[in-house]
Amino acid sequence: MKHESRIMGKATAVAPSNIAFIKYWGTKDEVLRLPANGSLSMNLSNLLTTTTVEFNHDFKEDLVIINGKKETLKNNRALKHLARIKKLAKIKTKAKVVSKNNFPSGTGLSSSASGFAALTVAASAAAGLELSEKELSILARLGSGSACRSIPDGFVQWLDSDTHDTSYAKSIYPPGFWDIVDVVAVMSTNKKEVSSSEGHKLAASSAFFETRLELIDEKIKRVKEALQTKNFRLFGEIIEGEALELHAIYITSYPSLIYLLPGTIRMMHAVKKWRLAGLPVYFTLNTGQDIHLICEKKNAKKVARLAEKIEGVQKTIINNPAIGARLVKKHLF
Ligand code: PMV
């Protein structure tokens, strides 16, 4: 007799990574991942995670395979997130999860944002949960804070909030609102030594963190105005200053966090030089050595070409503003 597969539910999701223009750094609640401040981001069209989740009564254990590697540790974040979703759906059935990034992970390109957003959407659909965008964003946040911003479309804000049920991200403009691009310059595919989850815990050890929090609401207001009026120069100046402020906090934390590589610094100088020569481009950085060059779409190819000439750059990836996490029909297995 032919063996009947006892699939209980199967779903596949694609989710974008996102670049924060105003950064989430430090938490009010480490376990719930309630951020110290609100943040603002754009979803990225070419940094994508695809994840398939199948619940099957024949499976003997939960299995998670990320980029071809089986995750085994009990405290693995993806396995823990899967357990969280199973608990919510009140199911004990074992699952197989296969996840693939189309870009290097753990180097500062926010693979945890796309990864946890895709896992949240695929696993909750496969488990039969029917969650709203807000509920999905809240759930994704528990896996990785910035993942909550990869759920809604386009330009996204994660509001400052003190409770689990009110800390989520929502779209403020659709992807087509503004033709700006993020040209990512990949500097090294080496994994960073301190993950952002660990780094968040050190934020408050910087003497400048308190001042950052005092000024951040005003900065968010200004960047939203620049976004609304599509004032690229003002927008660029604010977001570049914000990235430098984030790294000032890193460097002055105890122990200090130094993510910038010589190539990253070379690129920062080059961007300033290009600007002086009349090319409007600004940089932003996350927890890692890779650098994001923000420019208008009409200048994207030129910026990528120039960036590729800088010593230390391995490759560039041009990203347009993108839609958030969504279910797709084509499964990975
Ligand atoms: O979501 P996490 O824990 O990976 O933290 C993200 C931290 C930054 O990328 C530096 C900033 C942000 O808002 O994405």
Residues whose N, C-alpha, C, O or C-beta is under 5 A from the ligand:
A	BS01	PMV	A20 I22 K23 Y24 S39 S112 S144 G145 S146 A147 S196 S197 N286 T287
